[in-house]
Amino acid sequence: MKEAYTVAEVAGMTGLSRQTITRMFEHETGVIVLSRPERMHKRSYRTIRIPRAVYERVIAGLTVK
C-alpha cells in the first residue's frame, strides 16, 4: 500500500471531486504541501500529498457521524 496519495487517487477512492478532496485535506495536520511561488511569466504551482494515516483519520471521522 502507498505511503501517500495524490488528490486524484483519493478522489477516485471516495467518489468525491478533486476540488472537494483538496478543500477537505489542504489544512489537515500531516498533509504534505509542495508549492512554487509565482514568478515572472510563470504561474504559481501547488500540489498536496495525503499520507495514508491522515486519509484514514479524516475518512473515519466522516463515517462516524
Chimera marker file (.cmm) of the C-alpha trace (Angstrom):
<marker_set name="trace">
<marker id="1" x="0.000" y="0.000" z="0.000" r="1" g="1" b="0" radius="0.5"/>
<marker id="2" x="1.194" y="3.515" z="-0.760" r="1" g="1" b="0" radius="0.5"/>
<marker id="3" x="2.517" y="5.819" z="1.932" r="1" g="1" b="0" radius="0.5"/>
<marker id="4" x="0.920" y="8.976" z="0.482" r="1" g="1" b="0" radius="0.5"/>
<marker id="5" x="-1.885" y="9.530" z="-2.003" r="1" g="1" b="0" radius="0.5"/>
<marker id="6" x="-2.441" y="12.246" z="-4.588" r="1" g="1" b="0" radius="0.5"/>
<marker id="7" x="-5.655" y="14.250" z="-4.683" r="1" g="1" b="0" radius="0.5"/>
<marker id="8" x="-6.730" y="12.351" z="-7.821" r="1" g="1" b="0" radius="0.5"/>
<marker id="9" x="-6.189" y="8.988" z="-6.121" r="1" g="1" b="0" radius="0.5"/>
<marker id="10" x="-8.239" y="9.957" z="-3.068" r="1" g="1" b="0" radius="0.5"/>
<marker id="11" x="-10.965" y="11.373" z="-5.307" r="1" g="1" b="0" radius="0.5"/>
<marker id="12" x="-11.115" y="8.046" z="-7.141" r="1" g="1" b="0" radius="0.5"/>
<marker id="13" x="-11.255" y="6.050" z="-3.916" r="1" g="1" b="0" radius="0.5"/>
<marker id="14" x="-14.012" y="8.156" z="-2.352" r="1" g="1" b="0" radius="0.5"/>
<marker id="15" x="-16.048" y="9.151" z="-5.397" r="1" g="1" b="0" radius="0.5"/>
<marker id="16" x="-15.734" y="12.841" z="-4.476" r="1" g="1" b="0" radius="0.5"/>
<marker id="17" x="-14.418" y="15.563" z="-6.773" r="1" g="1" b="0" radius="0.5"/>
<marker id="18" x="-10.785" y="16.649" z="-6.753" r="1" g="1" b="0" radius="0.5"/>
<marker id="19" x="-11.851" y="20.126" z="-5.597" r="1" g="1" b="0" radius="0.5"/>
<marker id="20" x="-13.742" y="18.652" z="-2.630" r="1" g="1" b="0" radius="0.5"/>
<marker id="21" x="-10.782" y="16.486" z="-1.642" r="1" g="1" b="0" radius="0.5"/>
<marker id="22" x="-8.434" y="19.468" z="-1.847" r="1" g="1" b="0" radius="0.5"/>
<marker id="23" x="-10.712" y="21.538" z="0.402" r="1" g="1" b="0" radius="0.5"/>
<marker id="24" x="-11.078" y="18.648" z="2.873" r="1" g="1" b="0" radius="0.5"/>
<marker id="25" x="-7.383" y="17.880" z="3.220" r="1" g="1" b="0" radius="0.5"/>
<marker id="26" x="-5.364" y="21.033" z="2.454" r="1" g="1" b="0" radius="0.5"/>
<marker id="27" x="-5.374" y="22.269" z="6.067" r="1" g="1" b="0" radius="0.5"/>
<marker id="28" x="-5.168" y="18.896" z="7.822" r="1" g="1" b="0" radius="0.5"/>
<marker id="29" x="-2.167" y="18.265" z="10.039" r="1" g="1" b="0" radius="0.5"/>
<marker id="30" x="0.316" y="15.931" z="8.375" r="1" g="1" b="0" radius="0.5"/>
<marker id="31" x="-0.592" y="16.683" z="4.758" r="1" g="1" b="0" radius="0.5"/>
<marker id="32" x="2.431" y="17.443" z="2.574" r="1" g="1" b="0" radius="0.5"/>
<marker id="33" x="2.060" y="20.641" z="0.530" r="1" g="1" b="0" radius="0.5"/>
<marker id="34" x="4.565" y="21.252" z="-2.257" r="1" g="1" b="0" radius="0.5"/>
<marker id="35" x="4.481" y="24.674" z="-3.868" r="1" g="1" b="0" radius="0.5"/>
<marker id="36" x="6.348" y="27.042" z="-6.129" r="1" g="1" b="0" radius="0.5"/>
<marker id="37" x="5.651" y="30.753" z="-5.842" r="1" g="1" b="0" radius="0.5"/>
<marker id="38" x="4.572" y="32.823" z="-8.804" r="1" g="1" b="0" radius="0.5"/>
<marker id="39" x="7.439" y="34.237" z="-10.834" r="1" g="1" b="0" radius="0.5"/>
<marker id="40" x="7.609" y="36.482" z="-13.813" r="1" g="1" b="0" radius="0.5"/>
<marker id="41" x="5.698" y="34.822" z="-16.669" r="1" g="1" b="0" radius="0.5"/>
<marker id="42" x="5.088" y="31.648" z="-14.670" r="1" g="1" b="0" radius="0.5"/>
<marker id="43" x="2.070" y="30.862" z="-12.541" r="1" g="1" b="0" radius="0.5"/>
<marker id="44" x="2.309" y="29.544" z="-9.021" r="1" g="1" b="0" radius="0.5"/>
<marker id="45" x="2.072" y="25.814" z="-8.517" r="1" g="1" b="0" radius="0.5"/>
<marker id="46" x="0.821" y="23.762" z="-5.577" r="1" g="1" b="0" radius="0.5"/>
<marker id="47" x="0.255" y="20.068" z="-5.085" r="1" g="1" b="0" radius="0.5"/>
<marker id="48" x="-0.610" y="18.092" z="-1.989" r="1" g="1" b="0" radius="0.5"/>
<marker id="49" x="0.149" y="14.551" z="-0.898" r="1" g="1" b="0" radius="0.5"/>
<marker id="50" x="-2.110" y="12.905" z="1.645" r="1" g="1" b="0" radius="0.5"/>
<marker id="51" x="-0.407" y="10.361" z="3.914" r="1" g="1" b="0" radius="0.5"/>
<marker id="52" x="-2.343" y="7.133" z="4.448" r="1" g="1" b="0" radius="0.5"/>
<marker id="53" x="-2.753" y="7.819" z="8.190" r="1" g="1" b="0" radius="0.5"/>
<marker id="54" x="-4.268" y="11.263" z="7.525" r="1" g="1" b="0" radius="0.5"/>
<marker id="55" x="-6.583" y="9.819" z="4.876" r="1" g="1" b="0" radius="0.5"/>
<marker id="56" x="-7.796" y="7.101" z="7.251" r="1" g="1" b="0" radius="0.5"/>
<marker id="57" x="-8.307" y="9.585" z="10.115" r="1" g="1" b="0" radius="0.5"/>
<marker id="58" x="-10.373" y="12.001" z="8.026" r="1" g="1" b="0" radius="0.5"/>
<marker id="59" x="-12.458" y="9.281" z="6.375" r="1" g="1" b="0" radius="0.5"/>
<marker id="60" x="-13.106" y="7.630" z="9.741" r="1" g="1" b="0" radius="0.5"/>
<marker id="61" x="-14.275" y="10.996" z="11.086" r="1" g="1" b="0" radius="0.5"/>
<marker id="62" x="-16.739" y="11.318" z="8.200" r="1" g="1" b="0" radius="0.5"/>
<marker id="63" x="-18.246" y="7.869" z="8.685" r="1" g="1" b="0" radius="0.5"/>
<marker id="64" x="-18.666" y="8.121" z="12.482" r="1" g="1" b="0" radius="0.5"/>
<marker id="65" x="-21.350" y="10.785" z="12.216" r="1" g="1" b="0" radius="0.5"/>
<link id1="1" id2="2" r="1" g="1" b="0" radius="0.2"/>
<link id1="2" id2="3" r="1" g="1" b="0" radius="0.2"/>
<link id1="3" id2="4" r="1" g="1" b="0" radius="0.2"/>
<link id1="4" id2="5" r="1" g="1" b="0" radius="0.2"/>
<link id1="5" id2="6" r="1" g="1" b="0" radius="0.2"/>
<link id1="6" id2="7" r="1" g="1" b="0" radius="0.2"/>
<link id1="7" id2="8" r="1" g="1" b="0" radius="0.2"/>
<link id1="8" id2="9" r="1" g="1" b="0" radius="0.2"/>
<link id1="9" id2="10" r="1" g="1" b="0" radius="0.2"/>
<link id1="10" id2="11" r="1" g="1" b="0" radius="0.2"/>
<link id1="11" id2="12" r="1" g="1" b="0" radius="0.2"/>
<link id1="12" id2="13" r="1" g="1" b="0" radius="0.2"/>
<link id1="13" id2="14" r="1" g="1" b="0" radius="0.2"/>
<link id1="14" id2="15" r="1" g="1" b="0" radius="0.2"/>
<link id1="15" id2="16" r="1" g="1" b="0" radius="0.2"/>
<link id1="16" id2="17" r="1" g="1" b="0" radius="0.2"/>
<link id1="17" id2="18" r="1" g="1" b="0" radius="0.2"/>
<link id1="18" id2="19" r="1" g="1" b="0" radius="0.2"/>
<link id1="19" id2="20" r="1" g="1" b="0" radius="0.2"/>
<link id1="20" id2="21" r="1" g="1" b="0" radius="0.2"/>
<link id1="21" id2="22" r="1" g="1" b="0" radius="0.2"/>
<link id1="22" id2="23" r="1" g="1" b="0" radius="0.2"/>
<link id1="23" id2="24" r="1" g="1" b="0" radius="0.2"/>
<link id1="24" id2="25" r="1" g="1" b="0" radius="0.2"/>
<link id1="25" id2="26" r="1" g="1" b="0" radius="0.2"/>
<link id1="26" id2="27" r="1" g="1" b="0" radius="0.2"/>
<link id1="27" id2="28" r="1" g="1" b="0" radius="0.2"/>
<link id1="28" id2="29" r="1" g="1" b="0" radius="0.2"/>
<link id1="29" id2="30" r="1" g="1" b="0" radius="0.2"/>
<link id1="30" id2="31" r="1" g="1" b="0" radius="0.2"/>
<link id1="31" id2="32" r="1" g="1" b="0" radius="0.2"/>
<link id1="32" id2="33" r="1" g="1" b="0" radius="0.2"/>
<link id1="33" id2="34" r="1" g="1" b="0" radius="0.2"/>
<link id1="34" id2="35" r="1" g="1" b="0" radius="0.2"/>
<link id1="35" id2="36" r="1" g="1" b="0" radius="0.2"/>
<link id1="36" id2="37" r="1" g="1" b="0" radius="0.2"/>
<link id1="37" id2="38" r="1" g="1" b="0" radius="0.2"/>
<link id1="38" id2="39" r="1" g="1" b="0" radius="0.2"/>
<link id1="39" id2="40" r="1" g="1" b="0" radius="0.2"/>
<link id1="40" id2="41" r="1" g="1" b="0" radius="0.2"/>
<link id1="41" id2="42" r="1" g="1" b="0" radius="0.2"/>
<link id1="42" id2="43" r="1" g="1" b="0" radius="0.2"/>
<link id1="43" id2="44" r="1" g="1" b="0" radius="0.2"/>
<link id1="44" id2="45" r="1" g="1" b="0" radius="0.2"/>
<link id1="45" id2="46" r="1" g="1" b="0" radius="0.2"/>
<link id1="46" id2="47" r="1" g="1" b="0" radius="0.2"/>
<link id1="47" id2="48" r="1" g="1" b="0" radius="0.2"/>
<link id1="48" id2="49" r="1" g="1" b="0" radius="0.2"/>
<link id1="49" id2="50" r="1" g="1" b="0" radius="0.2"/>
<link id1="50" id2="51" r="1" g="1" b="0" radius="0.2"/>
<link id1="51" id2="52" r="1" g="1" b="0" radius="0.2"/>
<link id1="52" id2="53" r="1" g="1" b="0" radius="0.2"/>
<link id1="53" id2="54" r="1" g="1" b="0" radius="0.2"/>
<link id1="54" id2="55" r="1" g="1" b="0" radius="0.2"/>
<link id1="55" id2="56" r="1" g="1" b="0" radius="0.2"/>
<link id1="56" id2="57" r="1" g="1" b="0" radius="0.2"/>
<link id1="57" id2="58" r="1" g="1" b="0" radius="0.2"/>
<link id1="58" id2="59" r="1" g="1" b="0" radius="0.2"/>
<link id1="59" id2="60" r="1" g="1" b="0" radius="0.2"/>
<link id1="60" id2="61" r="1" g="1" b="0" radius="0.2"/>
<link id1="61" id2="62" r="1" g="1" b="0" radius="0.2"/>
<link id1="62" id2="63" r="1" g="1" b="0" radius="0.2"/>
<link id1="63" id2="64" r="1" g="1" b="0" radius="0.2"/>
<link id1="64" id2="65" r="1" g="1" b="0" radius="0.2"/>
</marker_set>
